[in-house]
Amino acid sequence: MAHPVIHLFNPENDLAIANNGDHYMAPPAARAIAYDLSCLPVWYADESEQVLTDNKIDLSDFSQLGSFPLQVGAGGIGDRPSEFVPWGWSNEIYHRLLRYGVDKTMLPTPEELAGIRVCSHRSVTIKILDYLRESGYELLPAVNPIRLRTATEVKYFLESASRTVLKAPWSGSGKGLSWGRGVYDTTLERWSNGILRRQGEIIGEPYYDKVVDFAMEFYSNGNGKVDFAGYSYFLTDKKGVYKENFLASDRAIAHKLGHFIPVASLQNLQMHLSRILALFLNGIYKGYLGIDMMIYEEKNVYRLHPCVEMNLRMNMGMVSRLFYDRFVMPGTEGCYCVDFVKEPGKLFKDHIERQKRYPIVIENGRLKSGYLSLSPVTENTQYRARVELNSESFQFSI
């Protein structure tokens, strides 16, 4: 009998990388989403693979799953696995798996973990933009991000323009951001001094008048080959925090992006990034990753920012991409959302109401319309991953 591949959902990975401790304890909110969505990998794991969960989830708890051909198990480690695939790699997850009794020969080496941390630093965007420029790719911002290492440099940068963005080198996607408005005030001084003390520097960037958030997803085989894995078209809130993904085919997303940027230029960018990432990640990282991008407006012209940041881990955009390709009827469109409700019982009530209002319609094992929760929802659930297709509640516009 073949030994299984085991997946693990550890969404606190970015925080763990920033902390870099062997026994890092994530804050309560991060632990709550890890618990509530611990079975999320069942939707992107391959057939006969396993998902490691802490809360004893029984897949039969999903009342809506009878029509889906899921062949993924959930539970403990069991027999010796062939490979571990966490959401992301850090010192914390490495040592957690060792405490579970996993042989270290099955895990990344300390050198590989160090390489992953280096490549997770936001300054990697500077290197990627430089490589794109050197390779002849033309759709680039005029100014690169810069590394700020002292309070004086931060103050000068903030006062150099009416609008700027400061980023912590290691933080979650859409997190660790602060917006400057030409003044080095007390709030920004405290925030930036804290980041400088803990992480040694801050990434400073121009402010862009963003129109569209999207990403290109890739898969690295760990041995110098990186392939394009699809598009992610998503929404963020005013603070840049992820809200939801547009569920549609790659072709449909490329068509939307083509209203702003020639599709041929995007395809050219895919090839450039595949080559660059193959150089960066050879011998360091195996798995999915995303390059966040944006389309912004400058002097009434739409422009492309081809590397806002790199997420060297699995990500919600890739989950939505794989879910659509595996389980959604071609031509159908909808949204993939991660919801948070603090009040106990409120999310469960919403779950029941959506099931009644937007019943799922499945044809030939693929979702055609309706609401589906991708994680169990109980009276105590605070976080939920859901999809909705062709429902009246779905709105996702450019």
C-alpha positions as CSV (number, residue, x, y, z in Angstrom):
1,M,0.0,0.0,0.0
2,A,1.4,3.4,-1.0
3,H,2.1,5.8,1.8
4,P,-0.1,8.9,1.6
5,V,0.8,12.5,1.1
6,I,-0.5,14.5,4.1
7,H,-1.7,18.1,3.9
8,L,-1.9,20.6,6.8
9,F,-3.7,23.9,6.9
10,N,-1.5,26.4,8.9
11,P,-2.6,29.9,7.8
12,E,-0.5,31.5,10.6
13,N,2.5,30.6,8.5
14,D,3.4,34.3,7.6
15,L,3.3,35.2,11.3
16,A,5.5,32.3,12.1
17,I,8.0,33.2,9.5
18,A,8.2,36.8,10.9
19,N,8.6,35.4,14.4
20,N,11.1,32.7,13.3
21,G,10.8,30.9,16.6
22,D,10.7,27.1,17.0
23,H,7.7,27.2,19.3
24,Y,5.8,30.2,18.1
25,M,2.2,30.5,19.4
26,A,-0.1,32.3,17.0
27,P,-2.6,34.9,18.3
28,P,-6.2,33.6,19.0
29,A,-7.6,34.8,15.7
30,A,-5.0,32.9,13.7
31,R,-5.6,29.8,15.8
32,A,-9.4,30.1,15.3
33,I,-9.2,30.2,11.5
34,A,-6.7,27.3,11.5
35,Y,-9.2,25.3,13.5
36,D,-12.4,26.2,11.7
37,L,-10.9,25.7,8.2
38,S,-8.6,22.8,9.1
39,C,-10.2,20.6,6.4
40,L,-9.9,23.1,3.6
41,P,-7.1,21.1,1.9
42,V,-9.7,18.3,1.1
43,W,-10.7,20.6,-1.9
44,Y,-7.2,20.9,-3.4
45,A,-5.5,17.7,-2.3
46,D,-5.3,14.9,-4.9
47,E,-7.2,11.7,-4.7
48,S,-6.2,9.3,-1.9
49,E,-4.1,12.0,-0.1
50,Q,-4.8,12.9,3.5
51,V,-5.5,16.0,5.5
52,L,-4.1,16.3,9.1
53,T,-6.6,18.0,11.4
54,D,-6.6,18.7,15.1
55,N,-10.4,18.8,15.6
56,K,-11.4,15.3,14.6
57,I,-13.4,16.3,11.6
58,D,-15.5,13.6,10.0
59,L,-16.1,14.4,6.3
60,S,-19.6,13.0,6.7
61,D,-20.4,16.2,8.7
62,F,-20.6,18.0,5.4
63,S,-24.3,17.7,4.6
64,Q,-23.8,18.9,1.0
65,L,-20.9,16.7,-0.1
66,G,-22.8,13.6,-1.3
67,S,-22.6,14.6,-5.0
68,F,-18.9,15.3,-5.0
69,P,-16.3,12.6,-5.8
70,L,-14.0,13.5,-2.9
71,Q,-11.5,10.7,-2.1
72,V,-9.5,12.6,0.5
73,G,-9.4,11.5,4.1
74,A,-9.1,13.6,7.2
75,G,-7.6,12.8,10.6
76,G,-4.2,12.0,12.1
77,I,-0.9,11.1,10.6
78,G,-1.5,7.4,10.7
79,D,1.0,5.2,8.7
80,R,4.3,6.7,7.6
81,P,3.4,9.3,4.9
82,S,5.4,9.8,1.8
83,E,5.3,13.6,2.0
84,F,4.0,16.5,4.1
85,V,2.5,19.5,2.4
86,P,1.6,22.3,4.8
87,W,0.0,25.6,3.7
88,G,3.5,27.1,4.2
89,W,6.9,26.2,5.7
90,S,8.4,27.9,8.7
91,N,10.6,26.9,11.7
92,E,7.4,26.5,13.7
93,I,5.7,24.0,11.5
94,Y,9.0,22.1,11.1
95,H,9.3,21.7,14.8
96,R,5.6,21.0,15.3
97,L,5.9,18.0,12.9
98,L,9.0,16.8,14.8
99,R,6.9,16.9,18.0
100,Y,4.3,14.8,16.2
101,G,7.0,12.2,15.7
102,V,7.8,12.8,12.0
103,D,11.3,11.8,10.9
104,K,13.3,15.0,10.0
105,T,14.5,13.3,6.8
106,M,11.0,13.9,5.5
107,L,11.1,17.6,6.1
108,P,13.0,20.5,4.6
109,T,16.5,21.0,5.7
110,P,17.5,24.0,7.9
111,E,19.1,25.5,4.9
112,E,16.0,25.1,2.8
113,L,13.9,26.6,5.6
114,A,16.3,29.6,5.8
115,G,16.0,30.0,2.0
116,I,12.2,30.0,2.2
117,R,12.4,32.7,4.8
118,V,14.7,34.8,2.8
119,C,12.5,34.5,-0.3
120,S,9.4,35.4,1.8
121,H,11.0,38.8,2.6
122,R,9.1,41.6,0.8
123,S,12.4,42.9,-0.6
124,V,12.3,40.0,-3.0
125,T,9.9,42.1,-5.1
126,I,12.8,44.4,-5.8
127,K,14.9,41.6,-7.2
128,I,12.0,40.3,-9.3
129,L,11.4,43.7,-10.8
130,D,15.1,44.2,-11.5
131,Y,15.2,40.8,-13.3
132,L,12.1,41.7,-15.3
133,R,13.7,45.0,-16.3
134,E,17.0,43.3,-17.2
135,S,15.2,40.7,-19.3
136,G,13.5,43.3,-21.4
137,Y,10.0,43.2,-20.0
138,E,8.5,46.7,-20.4
139,L,5.3,47.0,-18.4
140,L,7.0,48.1,-15.1
141,P,6.5,50.9,-12.6
142,A,9.0,53.7,-13.0
143,V,10.2,53.4,-9.4
144,N,11.2,50.3,-7.5
145,P,10.4,49.8,-3.8
146,I,13.3,50.8,-1.5
147,R,14.7,49.4,1.8
148,L,14.5,51.7,4.7
149,R,16.8,50.8,7.7
150,T,16.7,53.8,10.0
151,A,14.0,56.1,11.5
152,T,15.6,59.0,9.6
153,E,15.3,57.1,6.3
154,V,11.6,56.3,7.1
155,K,10.9,60.0,8.0
156,Y,12.6,61.3,4.8
157,F,10.7,58.8,2.6
158,L,7.3,59.6,4.2
159,E,7.9,63.3,3.7
160,S,9.1,62.9,0.1
161,A,5.6,62.4,-1.4
162,S,2.0,63.1,-0.5
163,R,1.1,59.4,-0.5
164,T,3.3,56.4,0.2
165,V,3.0,52.9,1.5
166,L,5.2,51.3,4.2
167,K,5.4,47.5,4.5
168,A,6.8,45.2,7.1
169,P,9.3,42.8,5.5
170,W,7.6,39.7,6.9
171,S,3.8,39.7,7.5
172,G,0.7,38.2,6.2
173,S,-0.7,39.0,2.8
174,G,-2.5,42.4,3.1
175,K,-1.1,42.8,6.6
176,G,1.8,44.8,8.0
177,L,0.9,47.8,5.9
178,S,0.8,51.4,6.8
179,W,-0.1,54.4,4.6
180,G,1.8,57.7,4.6
181,R,0.3,61.0,3.7
182,G,3.4,63.2,3.7
183,V,3.7,63.5,7.5
184,Y,5.8,61.6,9.9
185,D,3.3,61.6,12.7
186,T,3.4,59.9,16.1
187,T,1.3,56.9,14.9
188,L,3.6,56.1,12.0
189,E,6.7,56.8,14.1
190,R,5.7,54.2,16.7
191,W,4.6,51.7,14.1
192,S,7.8,52.0,12.0
193,N,10.1,52.0,15.0
194,G,8.5,48.8,16.1
195,I,9.0,47.1,12.7
196,L,12.6,48.4,12.6
197,R,13.3,47.0,16.0
198,R,11.8,43.6,15.3
199,Q,12.7,43.1,11.6
200,G,15.5,45.5,10.9
201,E,14.0,47.4,8.0
202,I,10.9,48.5,6.2
203,I,10.0,48.4,2.5
204,G,8.9,51.8,1.2
205,E,6.8,52.1,-2.0
206,P,5.0,54.7,-4.0
207,Y,1.2,54.8,-3.6
208,Y,-0.7,53.6,-6.7
209,D,-4.3,54.4,-7.7
210,K,-5.3,50.8,-7.8
211,V,-8.1,49.6,-10.1
212,V,-7.8,45.8,-10.0
213,D,-6.1,43.2,-7.7
214,F,-5.0,39.9,-9.3
215,A,-2.3,37.4,-9.1
216,M,-0.5,34.8,-11.2
217,E,-0.2,31.5,-9.5
218,F,2.7,29.1,-10.1
219,Y,4.0,25.7,-9.1
220,S,7.6,25.0,-8.3
221,N,8.9,21.4,-8.4
222,G,11.8,22.3,-6.2
223,N,14.4,21.4,-8.9
224,G,14.5,24.4,-11.1
225,K,11.2,24.2,-12.9
226,V,8.3,26.6,-12.3
227,D,5.0,26.4,-14.3
228,F,2.1,28.8,-14.5
229,A,-0.8,27.4,-12.6
230,G,-3.6,30.0,-13.3
231,Y,-5.0,33.4,-12.5
232,S,-6.4,34.7,-9.2
233,Y,-8.7,37.7,-9.5
234,F,-9.6,39.0,-6.0
235,L,-10.9,41.9,-3.9
236,T,-9.3,43.5,-0.9
237,D,-10.7,46.0,1.6
238,K,-9.5,49.6,2.0
239,K,-6.6,48.3,4.2
240,G,-5.4,45.8,1.6
241,V,-6.7,42.8,3.4
242,Y,-8.0,39.9,1.3
243,K,-11.8,39.6,1.0
244,E,-12.8,37.2,-1.8
245,N,-12.0,35.7,-5.2
246,F,-13.8,35.7,-8.4
247,L,-14.6,32.2,-9.4
248,A,-14.3,31.8,-13.1
249,S,-12.2,30.2,-15.8
250,D,-8.7,31.4,-16.5
251,R,-9.9,32.4,-19.9
252,A,-12.7,34.5,-18.4
253,I,-10.3,36.2,-16.0
254,A,-7.8,36.9,-18.8
255,H,-10.6,38.5,-20.8
256,K,-11.5,40.8,-17.9
257,L,-7.8,41.8,-17.4
258,G,-7.6,42.4,-21.2
259,H,-9.8,45.4,-20.8
260,F,-6.8,47.1,-19.2
261,I,-3.6,45.3,-20.3
262,P,-3.1,43.3,-23.6
263,V,-3.4,39.6,-22.9
264,A,-0.3,39.0,-25.0
265,S,1.7,41.1,-22.5
266,L,0.3,39.0,-19.6
267,Q,1.3,35.8,-21.4
268,N,4.8,37.2,-21.9
269,L,5.0,38.1,-18.2
270,Q,4.1,34.5,-17.3
271,M,7.0,33.2,-19.3
272,H,9.4,35.8,-17.8
273,L,8.3,35.0,-14.2
274,S,8.5,31.3,-14.7
275,R,12.2,31.6,-15.7
276,I,13.0,34.1,-12.9
277,L,11.3,32.0,-10.2
278,A,13.0,28.8,-11.4
279,L,16.3,30.5,-10.7
280,F,15.2,31.9,-7.3
281,L,13.6,28.7,-6.0
282,N,15.8,25.9,-7.3
283,G,16.6,23.6,-4.4
284,I,14.7,25.8,-2.0
285,Y,10.9,25.5,-2.4
286,K,8.5,22.9,-3.7
287,G,4.8,23.8,-3.9
288,Y,2.4,26.5,-5.1
289,L,3.1,30.2,-4.8
290,G,1.5,33.4,-6.0
291,I,2.7,36.7,-7.4
292,D,0.3,39.5,-6.4
293,M,-0.2,42.2,-9.1
294,M,-2.3,45.2,-9.7
295,I,-3.6,47.3,-12.5
296,Y,-3.5,51.0,-11.5
297,E,-4.4,54.3,-13.2
298,E,-1.8,57.0,-13.8
299,K,-2.6,60.2,-15.7
300,N,-5.7,58.5,-17.2
301,V,-3.7,55.5,-18.4
302,Y,-4.0,52.0,-17.1
303,R,-0.7,50.5,-16.1
304,L,0.5,47.1,-14.7
305,H,2.4,46.5,-11.5
306,P,3.7,42.9,-12.2
307,C,5.0,42.1,-8.7
308,V,3.4,43.7,-5.6
309,E,4.5,40.8,-3.5
310,M,5.3,37.1,-3.6
311,N,3.4,34.6,-1.4
312,L,5.7,31.6,-1.1
313,R,3.0,29.3,0.1
314,M,-0.4,28.0,-0.8
315,N,-2.9,30.8,-0.9
316,M,-6.7,31.4,-1.1
317,G,-6.4,32.4,-4.8
318,M,-4.9,29.0,-5.6
319,V,-7.6,27.3,-3.6
320,S,-10.2,29.1,-5.6
321,R,-8.4,28.3,-8.9
322,L,-8.2,24.6,-8.1
323,F,-11.8,24.4,-6.8
324,Y,-13.1,26.0,-9.9
325,D,-11.2,23.8,-12.3
326,R,-12.1,20.6,-10.4
327,F,-15.7,21.1,-9.2
328,V,-17.4,23.9,-11.1
329,M,-19.4,23.7,-14.3
330,P,-17.5,25.3,-17.1
331,G,-18.9,28.8,-18.0
332,T,-20.3,29.3,-14.5
333,E,-19.2,32.3,-12.5
334,G,-19.4,33.1,-8.8
335,C,-17.3,34.0,-5.7
336,Y,-15.1,32.3,-3.2
337,C,-15.1,34.0,0.2
338,V,-13.6,33.6,3.6
339,D,-16.1,35.0,6.2
340,F,-15.5,36.0,9.9
341,V,-18.3,36.5,12.4
342,K,-17.3,37.1,16.0
343,E,-20.7,36.5,17.6
344,P,-21.3,32.7,18.5
345,G,-24.1,31.1,16.5
346,K,-24.5,34.0,13.9
347,L,-22.5,32.3,11.2
348,F,-24.4,29.0,11.8
349,K,-27.7,30.8,11.3
350,D,-26.4,32.5,8.1
351,H,-25.2,29.0,6.9
352,I,-28.7,27.5,7.3
353,E,-30.3,30.5,5.6
354,R,-28.0,30.4,2.6
355,Q,-28.6,26.6,2.2
356,K,-32.3,27.3,2.0
357,R,-32.1,30.5,-0.2
358,Y,-29.3,29.2,-2.6
359,P,-29.6,25.4,-2.8
360,I,-26.8,23.8,-4.7
361,V,-27.4,22.4,-8.1
362,I,-24.9,19.8,-9.3
363,E,-24.6,18.2,-12.7
364,N,-22.2,15.4,-13.5
365,G,-20.3,16.0,-10.3
366,R,-19.8,19.7,-10.9
367,L,-21.4,22.7,-9.1
368,K,-23.7,24.7,-11.4
369,S,-25.3,27.1,-8.9
370,G,-26.0,27.7,-5.3
371,Y,-24.2,28.0,-1.9
372,L,-21.6,25.6,-0.6
373,S,-19.6,25.8,2.6
374,L,-16.1,24.3,2.2
375,S,-15.8,23.8,5.9
376,P,-18.1,22.5,8.6
377,V,-20.2,25.2,10.3
378,T,-21.4,24.7,13.8
379,E,-22.8,27.0,16.6
380,N,-19.2,27.8,17.6
381,T,-17.8,28.5,14.1
382,Q,-16.3,31.9,13.5
383,Y,-14.6,31.4,10.2
384,R,-16.1,29.9,7.0
385,A,-14.8,29.3,3.5
386,R,-17.8,29.4,1.0
387,V,-18.5,29.5,-2.6
388,E,-21.6,30.9,-4.3
389,L,-22.4,30.5,-8.0
390,N,-25.1,32.3,-10.0
391,S,-26.9,33.4,-6.9
392,E,-28.6,36.8,-6.4
393,S,-26.2,37.7,-3.6
394,F,-23.2,37.3,-5.9
395,Q,-21.7,40.6,-7.2
396,F,-18.2,40.9,-8.5
397,S,-17.5,43.7,-10.9
398,I,-14.3,45.3,-12.3
